[in-house]
Amino acid sequence: MTCPGTGEIRTEEVPDPGPGEVMVRTLHTGVSRGTETLVFQGRVPESQWAAMRAPFQAGDFPGPVKYGYLNVGVVEAGVPELIGRTVFCLYPHQTRYVVPADAVTVIPDGVPAARAVLAGTVETAVNAVWDAAPQIGDRITVIGGGMVGASVAAVLAGLPATDVELVDIDPTRGDLAASLGIRFAVPEDARGDRDLVIHASATEAGLHRGLELLRAEGTLVELSWFGDRQITVPLGENFHSRRLTIRSSQVGGISPTRHRTYADRFQVALELLEDARFDALITGHSDFDDLPGVLPRLADGTLQALCHVIHHPI
């Protein structure tokens, strides 16, 4: 991104890998529509510039900046035992790059390379489910059928005897819910008396509706990131009398009660991606050369997508 709303492909010289490093040829990258379009539009608040830096980001907010973190490729050189392996890395959209070997994770044989670009988002979903701590048999609503919300719904769909409902203003998300094996509703038809609500719509209306759907002493997990927008939270009326809880969840931290490392969490995400139903989250494909034109369309909504996969030249 050269400036807010504008991007271009630039040539970059990639060095040979040194000791403990690998060179990766990118196969696919994924555009995380929520976060990356906020970055593309220059809407990262200055207070969050440090927190929002991608691991291998080049440049600074608001721009010019090279951003992205869903990259799957093949190791071509470097650490011998990794050569030829398909790996995931939190690297931006770049055809080849060199990183420390410990920055890549080998993709299991049971996960297709294109599906593996979802690993970073499914990791976010795993963290959200850990924070929500659902119980078997819970009534759970996920509000927001975007990439993150759909990933959470897909993870929760695997819990035994659990009633999971996906809620979105777009009725076509019903097809997505059906492919995941869960129910769907538009906000006005959503079921109430819910034990848990996970909010991922990044809208004030979605947050308000989520609190309305909770049973007494229910919990809403806020997974949305609102960027530079100020929103209101309805803490009046019966919020206190119903003893509701609002809990934040963000992939940058793991609750100490989990006793798991970031590597442990990522391995859980990769294991989940062996399930083919996650393919429903990939809703668009483009070639790398088209990326500067794809991002504006994703940002303004003319190109609808959950995860849009970018295919890199062979």
Secondary structure, DSSP 8 states (H G I E B T S, - for coil): --BTTB------------TTEEEEEEEEEEEEHHHHHHHHTT---GGGTTTT--TT-EE-TTSSEE----EEEEEEEESGGGTT-EEEE---S-SEEEEEGGGEEE--TTS-TTGGGGHHHHHHHHHHHHHH---TT-EEEEE--SHHHHHHHHHHTTSTT-EEEEE-S-TTHHHHHHHHT-EEE-GGG---SEEEEEE-S-SHHHHHHHHHHEEEEEEEEE----TT-------STTTTTTT-EEEE--TT---GGG---HHHHHHHHHHHTTSGGGGGGEEEEEEGGGHHHHHHHHHHTSS--SEEEEE---
